[in-house]
């Protein structure tokens, strides 16, 4: 079941480090209000939630998780609409990209990326619906099999803090909990995960942490990624990979084969 509104507010309040009494004072609420809200005994007004959000310094993404479109995972109809909106990009020749939802689940690969990675349809089906973190920590992940393992620890050290800083507020969401379970089942990833501070910077991801070193048929190909939200279905994003090297020539040969 999705996390309740009350438990979400309790998590954010505890993360901020403020008592129920002090938060009630800040929002000018009567004694016991926060207890009733957090125990789901009452449904707070939107105005109250926005007051709480302001005191707890919640981001727009976190407010959306409380009362917006991301409060529950995307429905199948939303996923299909996002795929249709992104179809022009997904079908472009040599376009290495994929669509993610707001839980960072893989929704759809571009045709070029499937060819670039030499993925079978079974492998594609295996990856769809899994989070990006799951794809690099699960032992038999088709994506992991196509990454250079020499720098695997460095990859995790760069990526897991990004995942944590962007998604940890969904701490009771079933998809997030499944991902954390997979991280904890990976010895290297688990140690890194335990060391991540709750104060990790969420403001910016440097380019060196937005690079994956692929190994395709023994050839190392570093690709950097950028993220662009869909205009209409805004809870989805397109993640596009690019490089400054002459990989375009390699991609042309791979895609045209």
N, C-alpha and C positions, 0 to 999 in steps of 0.2 A: 504493500500500500504506500502511496506517496506520503511524504512527511506532512504532518498537520501544521496549520498556521501557528498554533500555539507553541509547538515544539520548535518551529523555525525561529520565532521571536525569542524563545528561551535561549537558543543557541547563539543568536546574535548578541543578546544581552550579556551572556556569560563571556563571549569573546571580547566584548568591549570592557568587561570588568566593572559592571555597575549593578547594584542591588535592585531588587524589585521596588523597595521603598524609595530609593533615590531616583529611579526612573519615573516612578509615579509623581514625585515632587517636580521633576523637570517638565513633565507634560501636563502638570496641574490636574492629575487624576486622583480619585478618592482611594483611600487605603484598601488594599485587597484587589484592586483592578487588575494588576499584572498577574497575580496568582490565578484569577479566574480566566484571563485571556490565555495564559500559558497552559492551563489545564483544560482548555477548550470548553469551558463552561459558558462562555459568552462569545459572541462574534463582534469584534471591535469595528467601529466605524472606519471608513477609509481615512478620514481626517486624523483619527487617533493613530492609525498605522503610519501615516506620513509624519506625524509628530515624533513617534518612536524612531522611525527611520532617520530623521534628521539628527536626533540626539545620538544615535548609535553610529552615525556617519556611514550609512549604507550606500553602496554604489548603485547606479541605475540598474545594473544586472541583478543585484541582490533585492532591490525593491520589486523588480519584475518577478523574482522568485517568490516573493511574499504574496503579491496581489495581481501580478501581470500574467502575460501569456506563457511564461516559462514555469509557472507554478506546478504544472504537471508535464510529463514528457509529451513530445509532439505526437499527434494522432496520425494514423495512416494516411488520411486525406491531406493533412498538412505536408507530410513527407512527399506524397505524389505531386502536390502543387509546387513544392520546392524543386523537385527534379525537372518538372516542365519548365519552370522559370529559368533554370540553369542549363537547359538542354543545348542552347546555342554554344555556350562555352565548353560543355562536356563533349560536344561533337566536333569541335575544331581540330583540324589536322595539327599534330605535334603539340597539342595543349595538354600539359601534364598538370592535372588538377583533380580535385574531388570535392564533394559536398559533405559538410558536417552539420549536425544539429547542435542545439545549445547544450547538450550533454557531451558534446565532442564525439558523438557516434558517427562512424562512417556510413554515409547514406548512398553515395554513388561515385564510382570512378569514371574519369573520362576514358574514352576508347583508347586514346594515345597512351595513357598511363598503364592500362592493362597490357598493351603491347610492349611498352618499355620495360615493364617488370616481368614479362613473359609469364603472366598469370593465367592459369587454367580457369575455366568457369567454376569448377568446384572450389578453387582457392578464393575466387572473388566472393562466392556465396559464404565461404567460411569467415570472411573478413567483414562483410556487411553487417551493421548493427553493433559492432564492437567499438569501444572507445579507442582513441589514438594511443592512450597509455596501455591499454590491453594489447594492442598490436605490436608493442615493442617489449612487453614483459612476458607474454605467453610463450612457452618454450617452442611450440610447433607453429608459431605464427608465420604465414607465408611472407609477410612484410619483413619480419625479423630475419628470415632466411636470405633476404636480398640486401641486407645491410652489412657493411664491413664490421666484423666482430672485434677487430683490434682495438677500436675506440668505443666499445660498448659501454663501459663504465662512464666514460666522459659523456656519451649520449644521454644516459640516464641522469647524470648529475646536472646536465643542462636542461633536460626536458621535464623531469618530475617536479621541480619547483614551479615551472610554468603551469603544469597541470594543477598542482596544489593551489597555487595562488588564484587561479581562475575558477576552480570548481569546488574547493573545499567547503564553501558555504552551503553546498547541497549535501551536507554530511550524512543525512538520513535518507537521501534519495536512493532507491534500489539500484539504479544504474551506477551511481557513484560508489555505493557499497560493494557491488560486484567487482568494480575496477580495483578498489583498494584491496579486496581479497586476493585478486590476481597479483597485485604488486607485492603483497606480503608473502605470497607463495614463491616469489623469485628472490633468492638469497641476496643478490647484489642490489636489486631494486629496494628490497625491504630495509636494508641498512641505510640506504640513502633517504628513503621516505621517513624513517624515524628521526633523521637528523634535521629535517626541514623545519624551520622556525615558523610559528604562526604569524610572525611579523615580516615574512618574506615580501619583498617589494613587488607590488602588483601593477606598477605604473608603466613599465616598458620592458620589452624583451629584446635584448641586443641581437644583432644579426648572427653573431657566431653561435647563439643558442637556437637559431632558426635554420639550422643546416643539418641535413641528413647525408651521410656518406654511403651511397649505394654501391654495391659490388655486383655488377651484371656480367656474367661470363668471365669472371676474373678481372674485370676492368673497374677501377674505382671511379665513381662519378659523384662529385659533391654537388648537391642541389640545395638552394635556399628557398624558403617558402614565405609567401605573404598571404594575408587573409583579407577577404572582402565580403562584407555582409550582402545578402541578396536584398534587392530594393523593396520588393513586395513581401516576400516571406522572410521577414527580417530576423527570425530566430535561427535561420540557417546561414551558413557562410560557404564561400568557395575558397579553398586553399590551393594556391597556384605555386608550382615549383619552377625555378629558373636558375640559370648559372651565368657567370661571366666568361666561362670557358667556351670552347668551340664544340659544345655538346649538341648544338642544333644540327650539325652535320651527322653526328652519330644517331640522333633521334630520327632524322629523316630516313636514314637507312633502315632503322629498326621498324619504324611505323609502316614503311612501304613494302617491307618483306611479307 
